[in-house]
Amino acid sequence: MKILYYIVYGLWYMLSLLPLRVHYVLSDVIFLLLYHILGYRKKVVRTNLRTSFPEKSQEELKQIERDFYHFFCDYMVESVKMMTISEQEMRRRMVFKNMEAIDNILAEGQSIALYLGHYCNWEWVTSLPLWLPANIQPGQIYHPIENRLTDQLFLRARQHFNSLCIPMHDTLRRLLEFTKSNRPMIIGYISDQKPHWVNIHHWVDFLNHDTPVLTGTERIVRKLNHAAFYVDVRRTRRGYYEAELKLITRHPQQMHEFEITDIYYQMLEKTIRRAPAYWLWSHDRWKRTREEFNERFEVVNGKVREKSSSAS
């Protein structure tokens, strides 16, 4: 296992040393392979686009589809480049805006939660520590990849700029440790994933779908009284992004239940509608429906449980 890891790591490392202009040539080749030859998840992408934008013509949807695959291939090579990209180059290519508000809140001792989606290059958002004071603990919550080799490689890349990766199952324990140390933290949560059946407690109207959503981020934010921000990312040109940090609330405990989650999804939808090609359309986001949930599950004392042993 270790030998295989070092072989793959060495290949990834050497490939990442190539200039980004070379990576984008590789991206164009990968696009031809994924889109025209393999048709990677085309059915899912087309269904998601068609049901999300019923008002758009077939020509418009086709253009978004092509643009998505082009971007997705860029995302892959940019993620490889992240292994060795310099701090100076990353600061040019991923610019964070409204950092004054972030710095002021952190200086007052309040920690911050960042809501973001699978939009633009979410991996490059891990370069945020380059814009923060040294006394701040940066990090992001992540779902460990089942393949340990792949997981270790991505961890090395994601922590290139000293942003700590915290496994999802260990989130609250680790954040409580930082809270006890009185060290302000800023933690990123990619919160647009599809929840497991037993974790469905709330639904939102999102991109023309009745959508089950994760609410764990909001529960943590409310429990720890973290200020909540939305990361609104724009792709200004190929290989360049701007991420504006927009305040949702500094007082989460004063918000109604699920209100923060609702606001996040409203902001995310606005971002996606502005430039649809940069969201992760290949994810089967709406596989779980409210009708199936009501048929197979019930909520008892705030907990979701199966109605019969046949449910899976």
SVG drawing of the C-alpha trace seen along z (x, -y; Angstrom):
<svg xmlns="http://www.w3.org/2000/svg" viewBox="-46 -46 54 52">
<polyline fill="none" stroke="black" stroke-width="0.4" points="0.0,0.0 2.8,-2.5 4.7,-1.7 1.7,-2.3 1.0,-5.5 4.5,-6.9 4.3,-5.9 1.0,-7.6 2.0,-10.6 5.3,-10.9 3.3,-10.9 0.8,-13.4 3.6,-15.6 5.6,-15.6 2.5,-16.3 1.5,-19.2 4.9,-20.9 3.8,-21.5 2.6,-25.1 -1.1,-25.6 -1.1,-26.3 0.0,-22.7 -2.6,-21.5 -5.3,-23.2 -4.1,-21.5 -4.5,-18.2 -8.0,-19.4 -9.0,-19.9 -8.0,-16.4 -9.8,-15.0 -12.9,-16.9 -12.9,-15.1 -12.6,-11.8 -15.2,-12.4 -17.8,-14.3 -17.5,-12.9 -16.2,-9.4 -17.2,-8.1 -20.3,-10.4 -19.5,-10.5 -22.8,-10.8 -24.4,-12.6 -27.9,-11.3 -27.6,-12.6 -26.3,-16.0 -29.0,-16.4 -31.8,-15.4 -30.6,-17.8 -30.3,-20.7 -33.6,-20.1 -35.5,-19.9 -33.7,-22.8 -34.2,-25.2 -37.5,-24.2 -37.7,-27.8 -34.5,-27.3 -34.4,-26.1 -32.6,-22.9 -29.9,-25.0 -29.3,-26.9 -29.2,-23.7 -26.8,-22.1 -24.5,-25.0 -24.5,-24.9 -23.9,-21.1 -20.8,-21.6 -19.5,-24.5 -20.0,-22.3 -17.9,-19.5 -15.2,-22.0 -15.1,-23.5 -15.2,-20.1 -12.1,-19.0 -10.4,-22.3 -11.4,-21.6 -9.6,-18.2 -6.3,-19.6 -6.5,-22.6 -6.9,-20.2 -3.8,-18.3 -1.9,-21.6 -2.9,-22.5 -0.3,-20.0 2.6,-22.3 1.2,-25.7 3.1,-28.5 1.5,-30.8 2.1,-33.8 0.4,-32.2 -2.5,-31.0 -3.1,-34.4 -3.3,-35.8 -5.7,-33.1 -8.0,-32.8 -8.9,-36.2 -11.0,-36.6 -13.1,-39.7 -14.7,-41.3 -11.8,-40.0 -12.1,-43.2 -15.4,-41.9 -13.9,-38.5 -10.8,-40.0 -13.0,-42.2 -15.2,-39.4 -12.2,-37.1 -10.4,-39.9 -13.5,-40.1 -13.0,-36.4 -16.0,-35.0 -15.4,-32.1 -16.8,-31.8 -18.5,-29.1 -18.3,-29.4 -21.1,-27.9 -20.1,-27.0 -21.3,-24.7 -19.7,-22.5 -19.4,-25.5 -16.3,-26.8 -13.1,-25.3 -14.2,-24.5 -10.8,-22.8 -9.0,-26.1 -11.0,-27.7 -8.7,-25.8 -6.1,-28.6 -8.0,-30.9 -5.3,-30.7 -3.1,-32.8 -5.4,-35.7 -5.8,-35.1 -3.7,-36.2 -1.4,-33.4 -3.3,-33.0 -6.5,-31.8 -7.2,-28.1 -8.5,-27.5 -10.1,-24.2 -12.8,-22.5 -15.1,-19.6 -14.7,-16.7 -16.1,-13.3 -13.3,-10.8 -12.9,-8.9 -13.4,-5.2 -10.2,-4.4 -7.5,-5.2 -4.8,-5.9 -7.0,-8.4 -8.0,-9.9 -4.4,-10.5 -3.5,-12.1 -6.4,-14.5 -5.6,-15.3 -2.1,-16.2 -3.3,-18.5 -6.1,-20.1 -3.8,-20.9 -1.1,-22.4 -1.8,-25.8 -2.3,-24.6 -6.1,-24.4 -6.9,-21.5 -9.1,-18.8 -11.6,-17.5 -13.5,-14.3 -17.2,-14.8 -17.8,-12.2 -15.4,-14.0 -16.6,-17.6 -18.2,-18.6 -15.5,-17.0 -12.7,-18.8 -14.4,-22.1 -15.2,-21.9 -11.4,-21.3 -10.6,-24.5 -13.3,-26.4 -11.8,-25.3 -8.4,-26.6 -9.9,-30.1 -8.4,-30.1 -10.8,-31.7 -11.4,-29.4 -12.8,-29.7 -14.3,-26.5 -15.6,-25.7 -18.7,-23.5 -19.7,-22.2 -23.4,-22.0 -25.1,-21.1 -24.6,-17.4 -27.4,-14.8 -28.2,-13.7 -28.7,-10.1 -32.3,-9.1 -32.0,-9.1 -30.4,-12.6 -33.3,-14.2 -35.0,-16.8 -35.7,-19.6 -36.7,-20.3 -36.2,-23.5 -37.3,-24.7 -34.0,-24.7 -33.5,-25.0 -37.1,-24.0 -36.9,-20.9 -38.3,-19.9 -34.9,-19.2 -33.8,-17.3 -30.9,-19.2 -28.2,-18.7 -28.9,-20.6 -25.9,-19.5 -23.9,-22.6 -26.7,-24.9 -26.9,-22.8 -23.1,-23.2 -23.2,-26.9 -26.1,-27.5 -24.5,-25.4 -21.1,-27.1 -22.5,-30.6 -20.4,-31.0 -20.9,-33.8 -22.2,-32.4 -21.0,-33.5 -21.7,-32.4 -18.8,-32.0 -20.0,-33.5 -17.5,-32.4 -17.1,-33.8 -14.9,-32.5 -13.5,-35.7 -11.6,-33.8 -9.9,-30.4 -7.9,-29.6 -8.9,-32.7 -11.6,-33.1 -13.0,-35.6 -14.6,-34.5 -16.7,-37.1 -17.6,-36.2 -21.1,-37.4 -22.5,-37.6 -25.6,-35.5 -25.7,-36.2 -23.5,-36.9 -26.3,-35.8 -27.3,-32.3 -29.0,-31.5 -31.5,-34.3 -32.5,-32.8 -35.5,-30.5 -34.8,-26.8 -33.5,-26.1 -33.5,-29.8 -29.7,-29.8 -30.0,-26.7 -32.8,-28.3 -30.8,-31.5 -27.8,-29.5 -29.8,-27.7 -31.3,-30.9 -27.9,-32.5 -26.4,-29.3 -29.3,-29.2 -28.7,-32.9 -25.0,-32.1 -25.8,-29.1 -28.4,-30.9 -25.8,-33.7 -23.4,-31.2 -24.9,-27.7 -22.0,-25.8 -19.9,-25.9 -22.0,-23.8 -21.5,-20.0 -24.3,-18.9 -23.0,-15.3 -24.1,-14.6 -27.4,-12.8 -28.6,-15.5 -32.4,-14.8 -32.4,-11.0 -34.3,-11.1 -37.9,-12.4 -40.3,-13.5 -42.8,-10.9 -40.4,-8.1 -39.3,-9.5 -42.9,-9.6 -43.5,-6.1 -40.5,-4.5 -39.7,-6.6 -41.3,-8.2 -40.2,-10.9 -40.5,-9.9 -39.3,-12.4 -37.3,-14.3 -35.5,-11.2 -36.0,-9.5 -36.6,-5.8 -37.6,-3.2 -41.2,-2.1 -40.2,1.5 -37.1,3.7 -37.4,3.8 -36.3,0.2 -32.6,-0.4"/>
</svg>
